Amino acid sequence: MEATHKTIGPLPSVDQLIQQTRHLPIPRRLRKRLIQEQLQQWRDQQTLPAKGDISSLVEQGLCRFDQMRLRCVVNATGIVLHTNLGRAPLPLDLNSAIFQSLGYNNLELDLSTGKRGKRGLWVEKALATICQSPSSTVVNNCAAALMLILMAARRDAQSEVILSRGELVQIGGGFRIPEILESAGIRLREVGTTNHTTLEDYRRAIGDHTVMILKVHQSNFAMTGFVASPPLKALADLAREHDCPLVFDLGSGALVDTKEHFDIDREITPAEAIHQGVDLVCFSGDKLMGGPQAGIIAGNTTHINHLKQHPMFRALRIDKVTLGVLEQVAEHHLVSQDDPEHPETPSLPAYGGLSITMEVLEARTQCILESIGGNLNGVEQVDLSGGVGGGTMPTTALPSLGLGITSPDQPADRIADFFRNQPTPIIGHVSQKTFYLNLRTVLPEQDSLLIAALKAWKSHSGH
């Protein structure tokens, strides 16, 4: 903010400021509220901007607010499942599915009988097929899925869930597994140590109040060295021996063999967990599945039906738009497995970001440079590294190529501001006084946006 003084002088009227900002694409009623709040803030603080700057500062604040609208950006960070940028990008061919879900549809109508139907039956069967499980269902995210599972398992105030100390993780947004258990009214029974938990640790902890053995995938961190945990099948056998369900929170939920399809570290799939005896698995839809935000639960039919009868299930269910998109993403996965002996990689943008080759990146980078007239001063091709993102596979580095941009008279943060303020914002990253555009995560159809922004930068910087 500009220089201020303490004396409250006359402020422009709200009506005057509304008129002066009528060219902004913000509805009048909303502009009025924002203007009133800004003026009240100055009154409360007993400070004012320097005389003559009030109108322009109000307009700047309104413009900053309008940037909060959901809008398309170019992800040039190199992080495929970037949490701040919406995680998995959705394929463009989903437009028809989204349009169909916007108006009237058969969300809860059985078209064969004309009577009331049940929501999501198609996608539940499709997901159960992909996960090779007896049944499945969907709620609005993975945290909700785990919360529902815990609440449905609770018998009384003494109910306990057994969990290894090495899996007391914190997920995004500061949510911690122990706090989720507490919110569900479940007691936590910790076993083992941070780095070493044995089958006997679990066996000794099982008691009259045990309602579940819970495993939480260490998807957003890694432990190396002297670490050990019992095989999943052995833990499943122990749980079955004591008639106690085994639940596995997979978090990222890879539905394909990540090593085979992307040549990166291998993640356990829901199908593999089910085959090893896990009763229920839950995972996110917008991470390694490559779909919309959703919490998928797959496993034992009795347990799934119990979840769907819980009062919280209705509160956590997905809406018609998410359901329509999830159906199409699930179909992409199923179609890719039409030949079980030679499964293809599902045609999803997130998978494109994981599987793109260095040869393709080289060709795209050169094409972009040629389109702007070759190497500009301060713009050059560079070797880069990206990541999977979304709290997934933290030790996996993805080699990449892109552009490094420097300026003798503007710091890298200012360059980042310039690209972020393009008509379609371009989000890169700053390191060592250089602004980088990583092509691994730029959708191929967005290369033209990079070219236009680079030409604008050339004109702006005088290079």
KAUR-V577849 format. One line per field, one symbol per residue. ss: DSSP state (H for helix, E for strand, L for the rest). psi: psi as a letter, one per 30 degrees, with the letter a starting at -180 (. if undefined). burial: + if it has 16 or more other C-alpha atoms within 10 Angstrom, else -. A space follows every 50 residues. Layout:
# KAUR-V577849
ss: ???
psi: ???
burial: ???
This chain:
# KAUR-V577849
ss: LLLEELLLLLLLLHHHHHHHLLLLLLLHHHHHHHHHHHHHHHHHHLLEEL LLLHHHHHHHHHHHHHLLLLLLLEELLLEEELHHHLLLLLLHHHHHHHHH HHLLLLLLEELLLLEELLLLHHHHHHHHHHHLLLEEEEELLHHHHHHHHH HHHLLLLLLEEEEEHHHLLELHHHLEHHHHHHHLLLEEEEELLLLELLHH HHHHHLLLLEEEEEEELLLLLLLLLLLELLLHHHHHHHHHHLLLLEEEEE ELLELLLHHHHHLLLLLLEHHHHHHLLLLEEEEELLLLLLLLLLEEEEEL HHHHHHHHLLHHHHHHLLLHHHHHHHHHHHHHHHHHLLLHHHLLLLLLHH HHHHHLLHHHHHHHHHHHHHHLLLLELLEEEEEEEEEEELLEEEEEEEEE EEEEELLLLLLHHHHHHHHHLLLLLEELEEELLEEEEEHHHLLHHHHHHH HHHHHHHHHHHLL
psi: llkllfkjakllleeeeeefgffkhkkeeeeeeeeeeeeeeeeefhkllk kffeeeeeeeeeeeefffkklklkjhffjeijefggbkkkkfgfeeeeee feakahehkjfffglkakkgeeeeeeeeeefhlelllkafleeeeeeeee effkeaffkkkkkkffgilkalggkkeeeeeeffgkkkjklalefjklee eeeffkafgkfkkkkkkifglkklbikkllkeeeeeeeeeeghkkkkjjf ceikfljfeeefhalkkkleeeeefggkekkklkfgcffgalkljkkkbk eeeeeeeffkefeefgllleeeeeeeeeeeeeeeefgejffiklkkikee eefffkleeeeeeeeeeeeefggaklkgjlklklkaleaghkiffkkjkl lakkklkfgkleeeeeeeefglejkkjblkkhgkkkjjfegkkefgeeee eeeeeeeeeefg.
burial: ----------------++--+---------++-++---+---+---+++- ---++--++--+----------++++++++++--+-+++++--+--++-- +-----+-----------++--+++++++++++-++++++++++++++++ ++++----+++++++++++-------++-++--+++++++++--+++++- ++--++---+++++++++++-------+---+--+++++----+++++++ ++++++++--++-+-++++++-++-+++++++++++++++++++++++++ --++--++----+--+++-+++++++++++++++--+-----++++-+++ ++++++----++-++--++--+------+++--++++++++++----+-+ +++++++----+--++-+++-+-+++++++---++++++++++---+-++ +-++++++-----
